[in-house]
Amino acid sequence: MLQVCLNGPRLREHCPTLPVTPTELAEAAHAAVAAGAQDIHLHPKGPDGIDTLDPDVVARAVEAVRAVVPGIPVGVTTGAWAEPDARRRADLVRSWTVTPDHASVNWHEDGADLVAGALCDKGVAIEAGIFSGTDAPSRFRTSPFAPRVLRVLAEVMDTNPDSAPATAERLLQELGSDLPAPVLLHGWNDGAWPVLRMAVQRGLATRVGLEDVLHTPDGAPAADNAALVRAALGI
């Protein structure tokens, strides 16, 4: 499975083509799915371009994307950078009037179980975000919500293209082979393409998009998310 991650916590200043508004997210999602993406992950953003879990913003983003890619699962973030207080994050999730198909929960963040519980209460599937170089693998394994997740996002934060695959290997070993859900393996910035190749070699799901990387495998700036999806499918 190839997921497209449309924008992430990046700002427009990082990438002029970064989709921010609901209309832009819908256009980017439509093009990415046409290029071959099978699942969507996005970060709803307020008028200031900053990630938010505000129910009105989440609703507008999810509805706009669903309208142009019917039948394609749409997920959002619940990252602590959008709301540092875990109880407030959980309360915001419970206030959502339009629910995504899934949402990511970063297990190295304090209050992950609170947010996961709120998602379960809303009937939203959970993507367990497990960052390399953190205690997330052990925290996830002892979580009462581990058996209930949709997938495990093995997220390689090593941006060195030479060492990122080894970091990915260590992360997979830490996660173990008896996980309750399938793994989606992906990297970030200069480590993104080496880790994606590794995911393909291992037969694992993966993802690509302007959240993870701003250039194609040959080092050229990516025109948009669809260009990154096409490059990934070429691999």
NUMI-435398 format. One record per residue (C-alpha): residue number from 0; x, y, z. Coordinates in nm, 4 decimals. Layout:
<k=NUM	xx=X	yy=Y	zz=Z>
...
***
This chain:
<k=0	xx=0.0000	yy=0.0000	zz=0.0000>
<k=1	xx=0.1259	yy=0.3465	zz=-0.0902>
<k=2	xx=-0.0021	yy=0.6322	zz=0.1221>
<k=3	xx=0.0422	yy=0.9958	zz=0.0245>
<k=4	xx=0.1273	yy=1.2407	zz=0.3054>
<k=5	xx=0.0156	yy=1.5690	zz=0.1563>
<k=6	xx=0.1660	yy=1.8412	zz=0.3740>
<k=7	xx=0.2745	yy=1.7554	zz=0.7298>
<k=8	xx=0.3717	yy=2.0253	zz=0.9789>
<k=9	xx=0.5692	yy=2.2122	zz=0.7136>
<k=10	xx=0.4936	yy=2.5738	zz=0.6346>
<k=11	xx=0.4342	yy=2.7236	zz=0.2925>
<k=12	xx=0.7729	yy=2.8934	zz=0.3164>
<k=13	xx=0.9299	yy=2.5470	zz=0.3079>
<k=14	xx=0.7583	yy=2.4622	zz=-0.0193>
<k=15	xx=0.5610	yy=2.7006	zz=-0.2446>
<k=16	xx=0.3362	yy=2.4164	zz=-0.3679>
<k=17	xx=0.2487	yy=2.2879	zz=-0.0189>
<k=18	xx=-0.1289	yy=2.2328	zz=0.0028>
<k=19	xx=-0.2723	yy=2.4210	zz=0.2999>
<k=20	xx=-0.6358	yy=2.5195	zz=0.2379>
<k=21	xx=-0.9171	yy=2.2636	zz=0.1973>
<k=22	xx=-0.9330	yy=2.3414	zz=-0.1757>
<k=23	xx=-0.5586	yy=2.2920	zz=-0.2150>
<k=24	xx=-0.5682	yy=1.9689	zz=-0.0156>
<k=25	xx=-0.8516	yy=1.8395	zz=-0.2325>
<k=26	xx=-0.6663	yy=1.9235	zz=-0.5540>
<k=27	xx=-0.3462	yy=1.7614	zz=-0.4251>
<k=28	xx=-0.5312	yy=1.4525	zz=-0.3062>
<k=29	xx=-0.7120	yy=1.4107	zz=-0.6372>
<k=30	xx=-0.3874	yy=1.4344	zz=-0.8337>
<k=31	xx=-0.2022	yy=1.1991	zz=-0.5988>
<k=32	xx=-0.4739	yy=0.9345	zz=-0.6157>
<k=33	xx=-0.4825	yy=0.9674	zz=-0.9944>
<k=34	xx=-0.1076	yy=0.9052	zz=-0.9876>
<k=35	xx=-0.1564	yy=0.5867	zz=-0.7825>
<k=36	xx=-0.1827	yy=0.6709	zz=-0.4110>
<k=37	xx=-0.4159	yy=0.4389	zz=-0.2199>
<k=38	xx=-0.4506	yy=0.6198	zz=0.1124>
<k=39	xx=-0.4232	yy=0.9818	zz=0.2303>
<k=40	xx=-0.2672	yy=1.1412	zz=0.5366>
<k=41	xx=-0.2997	yy=1.5171	zz=0.5859>
<k=42	xx=-0.2549	yy=1.7895	zz=0.8441>
<k=43	xx=-0.5500	yy=2.0288	zz=0.8732>
<k=44	xx=-0.4212	yy=2.3850	zz=0.9018>
<k=45	xx=-0.5717	yy=2.7056	zz=1.0265>
<k=46	xx=-0.5625	yy=3.0412	zz=0.8456>
<k=47	xx=-0.2098	yy=3.0943	zz=0.9799>
<k=48	xx=-0.0901	yy=2.7774	zz=0.8062>
<k=49	xx=-0.0242	yy=2.6028	zz=1.1383>
<k=50	xx=-0.1512	yy=2.2529	zz=1.2190>
<k=51	xx=-0.4686	yy=2.2428	zz=1.4251>
<k=52	xx=-0.7161	yy=1.9878	zz=1.5606>
<k=53	xx=-0.9990	yy=2.2414	zz=1.5644>
<k=54	xx=-1.3198	yy=2.0570	zz=1.4690>
<k=55	xx=-1.4282	yy=2.3105	zz=1.2061>
<k=56	xx=-1.0883	yy=2.3056	zz=1.0340>
<k=57	xx=-1.0706	yy=1.9256	zz=1.0446>
<k=58	xx=-1.4222	yy=1.8984	zz=0.9037>
<k=59	xx=-1.3539	yy=2.1318	zz=0.6120>
<k=60	xx=-1.0312	yy=1.9555	zz=0.5196>
<k=61	xx=-1.1693	yy=1.6017	zz=0.5420>
<k=62	xx=-1.4916	yy=1.6841	zz=0.3601>
<k=63	xx=-1.3099	yy=1.8642	zz=0.0780>
<k=64	xx=-1.0756	yy=1.5722	zz=0.0197>
<k=65	xx=-1.3447	yy=1.3044	zz=0.0462>
<k=66	xx=-1.5543	yy=1.4851	zz=-0.2127>
<k=67	xx=-1.2887	yy=1.4407	zz=-0.4822>
<k=68	xx=-1.1557	yy=1.0940	zz=-0.3917>
<k=69	xx=-1.4596	yy=0.8919	zz=-0.2828>
<k=70	xx=-1.3709	yy=0.5535	zz=-0.1389>
<k=71	xx=-1.0107	yy=0.6468	zz=-0.0554>
<k=72	xx=-0.9338	yy=0.6431	zz=0.3204>
<k=73	xx=-0.8466	yy=0.9853	zz=0.4603>
<k=74	xx=-0.6447	yy=1.0294	zz=0.7789>
<k=75	xx=-0.5194	yy=1.3221	zz=0.9852>
<k=76	xx=-0.2555	yy=1.3918	zz=1.2467>
<k=77	xx=-0.3001	yy=1.4306	zz=1.6217>
<k=78	xx=0.0590	yy=1.5479	zz=1.6766>
<k=79	xx=0.1409	yy=1.7302	zz=1.9990>
<k=80	xx=0.2721	yy=2.0284	zz=1.8018>
<k=81	xx=-0.0906	yy=2.1025	zz=1.7066>
<k=82	xx=-0.1929	yy=2.1062	zz=2.0753>
<k=83	xx=0.0718	yy=2.0414	zz=2.3427>
<k=84	xx=-0.1725	yy=1.9501	zz=2.6205>
<k=85	xx=-0.2724	yy=1.5840	zz=2.5854>
<k=86	xx=-0.6077	yy=1.6220	zz=2.7589>
<k=87	xx=-0.6909	yy=1.9133	zz=2.5354>
<k=88	xx=-0.5911	yy=1.7047	zz=2.2301>
<k=89	xx=-0.8237	yy=1.4266	zz=2.3413>
<k=90	xx=-1.1058	yy=1.6739	zz=2.4037>
<k=91	xx=-1.0592	yy=1.8236	zz=2.0585>
<k=92	xx=-1.0768	yy=1.4779	zz=1.8996>
<k=93	xx=-1.4018	yy=1.4117	zz=2.0846>
<k=94	xx=-1.5374	yy=1.7430	zz=1.9516>
<k=95	xx=-1.4843	yy=1.6482	zz=1.5862>
<k=96	xx=-1.8103	yy=1.6699	zz=1.3937>
<k=97	xx=-1.6648	yy=1.5083	zz=1.0811>
<k=98	xx=-1.4399	yy=1.2131	zz=1.1548>
<k=99	xx=-1.1544	yy=1.0946	zz=0.9326>
<k=100	xx=-1.1122	yy=0.7276	zz=0.8548>
<k=101	xx=-0.7932	yy=0.7121	zz=1.0616>
<k=102	xx=-0.5612	yy=0.9343	zz=1.2608>
<k=103	xx=-0.1994	yy=0.9012	zz=1.3660>
<k=104	xx=-0.0994	yy=0.8960	zz=1.7325>
<k=105	xx=0.2681	yy=0.9449	zz=1.8163>
<k=106	xx=0.3494	yy=0.7046	zz=2.0978>
<k=107	xx=0.6567	yy=0.8914	zz=2.2189>
<k=108	xx=0.4324	yy=1.1842	zz=2.3091>
<k=109	xx=0.2889	yy=1.2065	zz=2.6584>
<k=110	xx=-0.0811	yy=1.1278	zz=2.6629>
<k=111	xx=-0.0798	yy=0.8963	zz=2.3610>
<k=112	xx=-0.3233	yy=0.6610	zz=2.5321>
<k=113	xx=-0.5590	yy=0.9500	zz=2.6099>
<k=114	xx=-0.5685	yy=1.0514	zz=2.2438>
<k=115	xx=-0.5992	yy=0.6902	zz=2.1271>
<k=116	xx=-0.8933	yy=0.6411	zz=2.3637>
<k=117	xx=-1.0651	yy=0.9490	zz=2.2249>
<k=118	xx=-1.0202	yy=0.8202	zz=1.8700>
<k=119	xx=-1.1651	yy=0.4825	zz=1.9661>
<k=120	xx=-1.4635	yy=0.6578	zz=2.1242>
<k=121	xx=-1.5220	yy=0.8397	zz=1.7942>
<k=122	xx=-1.4814	yy=0.5236	zz=1.5847>
<k=123	xx=-1.1648	yy=0.6511	zz=1.4157>
<k=124	xx=-0.8977	yy=0.3936	zz=1.3331>
<k=125	xx=-0.5523	yy=0.4524	zz=1.4811>
<k=126	xx=-0.2179	yy=0.4682	zz=1.3059>
<k=127	xx=0.0468	yy=0.4147	zz=1.5739>
<k=128	xx=0.3357	yy=0.6519	zz=1.5059>
<k=129	xx=0.6592	yy=0.4947	zz=1.6315>
<k=130	xx=0.9538	yy=0.7327	zz=1.5879>
<k=131	xx=1.3068	yy=0.5972	zz=1.5712>
<k=132	xx=1.5372	yy=0.7068	zz=1.8508>
<k=133	xx=1.2551	yy=0.7290	zz=2.1085>
<k=134	xx=1.0990	yy=0.5025	zz=2.3697>
<k=135	xx=0.7867	yy=0.4696	zz=2.1531>
<k=136	xx=0.8336	yy=0.0955	zz=2.0772>
<k=137	xx=0.8225	yy=-0.0034	zz=2.4445>
<k=138	xx=0.5467	yy=0.2442	zz=2.5290>
<k=139	xx=0.3362	yy=0.1162	zz=2.2413>
<k=140	xx=0.3820	yy=-0.2483	zz=2.3345>
<k=141	xx=0.2480	yy=-0.1860	zz=2.6860>
<k=142	xx=-0.0445	yy=0.0274	zz=2.5694>
<k=143	xx=-0.3945	yy=-0.1168	zz=2.6071>
<k=144	xx=-0.4681	yy=0.0264	zz=2.2631>
<k=145	xx=-0.1912	yy=-0.1635	zz=2.0828>
<k=146	xx=-0.4229	yy=-0.4500	zz=1.9803>
<k=147	xx=-0.6696	yy=-0.2025	zz=1.8321>
<k=148	xx=-0.4535	yy=-0.0092	zz=1.5851>
<k=149	xx=-0.5046	yy=-0.0138	zz=1.2100>
<k=150	xx=-0.1329	yy=-0.0051	zz=1.1306>
<k=151	xx=0.2032	yy=0.0748	zz=1.2822>
<k=152	xx=0.3904	yy=0.3670	zz=1.1283>
<k=153	xx=0.7611	yy=0.2895	zz=1.1609>
<k=154	xx=0.8914	yy=0.6447	zz=1.1248>
<k=155	xx=1.2639	yy=0.6799	zz=1.0589>
<k=156	xx=1.3826	yy=1.0211	zz=1.1741>
<k=157	xx=1.7427	yy=0.9707	zz=1.0596>
<k=158	xx=1.7851	yy=1.2066	zz=0.7633>
<k=159	xx=2.1291	yy=1.0790	zz=0.6616>
<k=160	xx=2.0754	yy=0.8770	zz=0.3412>
<k=161	xx=2.3695	yy=0.6508	zz=0.4252>
<k=162	xx=2.2621	yy=0.5591	zz=0.7780>
<k=163	xx=1.8817	yy=0.5814	zz=0.7515>
<k=164	xx=1.8377	yy=0.2186	zz=0.6339>
<k=165	xx=2.0362	yy=0.0905	zz=0.9335>
<k=166	xx=1.8253	yy=0.3083	zz=1.1622>
<k=167	xx=1.5157	yy=0.1634	zz=0.9983>
<k=168	xx=1.6448	yy=-0.1884	zz=1.0563>
<k=169	xx=1.6990	yy=-0.1164	zz=1.4262>
<k=170	xx=1.3509	yy=0.0288	zz=1.4561>
<k=171	xx=1.1951	yy=-0.2777	zz=1.2953>
<k=172	xx=1.3909	yy=-0.5007	zz=1.5326>
<k=173	xx=1.2718	yy=-0.2972	zz=1.8314>
<k=174	xx=0.9139	yy=-0.3350	zz=1.7125>
<k=175	xx=0.9535	yy=-0.7110	zz=1.6746>
<k=176	xx=0.7790	yy=-0.9578	zz=1.4494>
<k=177	xx=0.4636	yy=-1.0145	zz=1.6556>
<k=178	xx=0.2951	yy=-0.6794	zz=1.6051>
<k=179	xx=-0.0851	yy=-0.6655	zz=1.6159>
<k=180	xx=-0.1084	yy=-0.4743	zz=1.2860>
<k=181	xx=0.0831	yy=-0.4326	zz=0.9591>
<k=182	xx=0.3793	yy=-0.1957	zz=0.9372>
<k=183	xx=0.4092	yy=0.1105	zz=0.7154>
<k=184	xx=0.7770	yy=0.2051	zz=0.6938>
<k=185	xx=0.8858	yy=0.5519	zz=0.5834>
<k=186	xx=1.1656	yy=0.8043	zz=0.6215>
<k=187	xx=1.2088	yy=1.1773	zz=0.6200>
<k=188	xx=1.3943	yy=1.4364	zz=0.4123>
<k=189	xx=1.7204	yy=1.2936	zz=0.2700>
<k=190	xx=1.6492	yy=0.9611	zz=0.4377>
<k=191	xx=1.3083	yy=0.9237	zz=0.2745>
<k=192	xx=1.4015	yy=0.7571	zz=-0.0532>
<k=193	xx=1.6525	yy=0.5034	zz=0.0903>
<k=194	xx=1.3932	yy=0.3982	zz=0.3493>
<k=195	xx=1.1196	yy=0.3777	zz=0.0875>
<k=196	xx=1.3392	yy=0.1467	zz=-0.1193>
<k=197	xx=1.3925	yy=-0.0660	zz=0.1890>
<k=198	xx=1.0163	yy=-0.0843	zz=0.2486>
<k=199	xx=0.9644	yy=-0.1995	zz=-0.1083>
<k=200	xx=1.2333	yy=-0.4658	zz=-0.0703>
<k=201	xx=1.0708	yy=-0.5891	zz=0.2515>
<k=202	xx=0.7222	yy=-0.5928	zz=0.1024>
<k=203	xx=0.6003	yy=-0.3349	zz=0.3546>
<k=204	xx=0.3530	yy=-0.0551	zz=0.3042>
<k=205	xx=0.5121	yy=0.2857	zz=0.2695>
<k=206	xx=0.4270	yy=0.6477	zz=0.2045>
<k=207	xx=0.5552	yy=0.9523	zz=0.0215>
<k=208	xx=0.4568	yy=1.3155	zz=-0.0095>
<k=209	xx=0.5594	yy=1.6686	zz=0.0696>
<k=210	xx=0.5403	yy=1.5971	zz=0.4429>
<k=211	xx=0.8288	yy=1.3524	zz=0.4132>
<k=212	xx=1.0431	yy=1.4758	zz=0.1253>
<k=213	xx=1.0665	yy=1.7771	zz=-0.1062>
<k=214	xx=1.2745	yy=1.6212	zz=-0.3835>
<k=215	xx=1.2525	yy=1.3287	zz=-0.6244>
<k=216	xx=1.5038	yy=1.0411	zz=-0.6110>
<k=217	xx=1.7353	yy=1.2218	zz=-0.8528>
<k=218	xx=1.7548	yy=1.5202	zz=-0.6182>
<k=219	xx=1.5360	yy=1.7540	zz=-0.8238>
<k=220	xx=1.2730	yy=1.9628	zz=-0.6404>
<k=221	xx=0.9367	yy=1.7852	zz=-0.6458>
<k=222	xx=0.6690	yy=1.9718	zz=-0.8368>
<k=223	xx=0.3930	yy=1.8361	zz=-0.6150>
<k=224	xx=0.2680	yy=1.5303	zz=-0.4290>
<k=225	xx=0.1620	yy=1.3552	zz=-0.7481>
<k=226	xx=0.5188	yy=1.3745	zz=-0.8806>
<k=227	xx=0.6445	yy=1.2071	zz=-0.5645>
<k=228	xx=0.3815	yy=0.9336	zz=-0.5912>
<k=229	xx=0.4817	yy=0.8618	zz=-0.9505>
<k=230	xx=0.8485	yy=0.8459	zz=-0.8486>
<k=231	xx=0.7663	yy=0.6071	zz=-0.5652>
<k=232	xx=0.5685	yy=0.3782	zz=-0.7946>
<k=233	xx=0.8666	yy=0.3763	zz=-1.0268>
<k=234	xx=1.0618	yy=0.2189	zz=-0.7438>
***
